[in-house]
Each structure stands twice: as C-alpha cells, then as structure tokens.
C-alpha cells in the first residue's frame, strides 16, 4: 500500500477513485508522564514522552487508514493528510485520511 501527499502516485496512473480512506486513534497522557513532563516544561527542552505518544498515535492512525483502504481493495491512498486535536483533558485524537485509489 502506497501513501502519498500528492494527487498522483509517481510513475503510475490512477485507474479509479474509491472514496475516502480514514483511520483515527485517541491517546491519553498518563500521570507519570505528566509529572516528568511538567518538570521538563519548567526547565525547557523537548517533551519527549509527548513526542513519542503523538508519533505512536500517527503511526496507528496511518495503519488504520491503510486497513480501511485495503477493505476497499485500494492499491494506494493519495492526498494523505494528518490532523490532531485535543479531544478531552489529557487526550489527543490523530486522524489520517486520503483518497483510496486503484492503479493501472
């Protein structure tokens, strides 16, 4: 399964557009991370635990999008986009979406 952020797949021709493929996940912080990251926030620097949490969430959302595209018998997903938002106090949603296509 190929993902691209462009409208076409390089060196390939799109045969058919199958619709929107999407995948999302909601991840929550934990108390242990909040305490250590609060200290880091005071002293400055990257909040690595949160970076890892969001990276894992992006990977999971992309994998779920791929599963959705496979269920449509897609060969690729074009115009892939990722968005994130705070869903609840301490929780964040990441959604991946794009157009599932078949290739010639």
N, C-alpha and C positions, 0 to 999 in steps of 0.2 A: 504494500500500500504506500503510495507516494503522497506526500503533503507538500503543497507549495502555497506561497502567499500571493502568487501572481494569478492572472486569469487563465493561463495556459501552462501546460507541462512542457518544459524544453524538449525539443525534437520529437514531440508526439502530437497527434491530432485528437481532439475530443470528438467522440462519436455521439454521446448522448449525455444530457444532464439529468440526474436522477432526483434532485432535491437537496434539501439541507441536511447535512450530517452534523450531529452535535454530541457533545459529551460534557458533563459537568461534575463537579465534586464540591463539597463543603468541608473544610477542615477547621478545626478549632485549636486554639492555643491551649497549653496546659499550665497549671500553677507553677510548676518547677521552671519552665521556660520563662514565664512572666517575671519571676523573681530575678533570675540571672540576666534577662534582657533589660530589666529596669535598671540594674546596676550599670550595664553596658551603655544604656541610654544616657546616664549621668556622666560617665567618663568619656563618651564618644566612641566612634568606631562602628563597624558593620554589626548589625544584629543577625549573626549567622544562623541562629536557631530559626528565626523567622524566614530568612532567605531559603533555608533548606525546606521548611514547611511549604512555602509557596512553590518552590521548584518541584517538590513531590506532587503538589496539587496540580500543577501544569501538566506534568507527565501523565497523571491519572486521567485528567480531562482529555488529553490528546488520545490516550489509549481507548477511552470510552467513545470518542468521536470515530476512531478507526473501526471499532466494533459496530457502531451504527452504520458506517459506510459499507462495511462487509455485508451487513444484513440486507443491503440494497444491491449487492453484487457489484459494487463500485471497484474500479481499478485505482482511482486516485481521488483526492479531495483538493480542490483549487480554492483560491481566495480564503485561505485559512486565517482565522482571527482568534485572538485570545483576549478575554476580558476578565477582570476581577473586581469584586465588590465586597464590602463588609455586609454580611447577611444578618449577623447578630453580634451582640457584645462579645468580642473574642473569637468570632468565627468569620471566615472568608470564603466566598464562592469563587471558583475559577471555572469559566466556560470556554470551550473550544468549539468553533463552528466553521463550516465552509460548505461549498457545493460539491456533492458527490457526483463523479462522472465516470463514464466508461471511455476507454481509449481505443483508437483504431489500431 
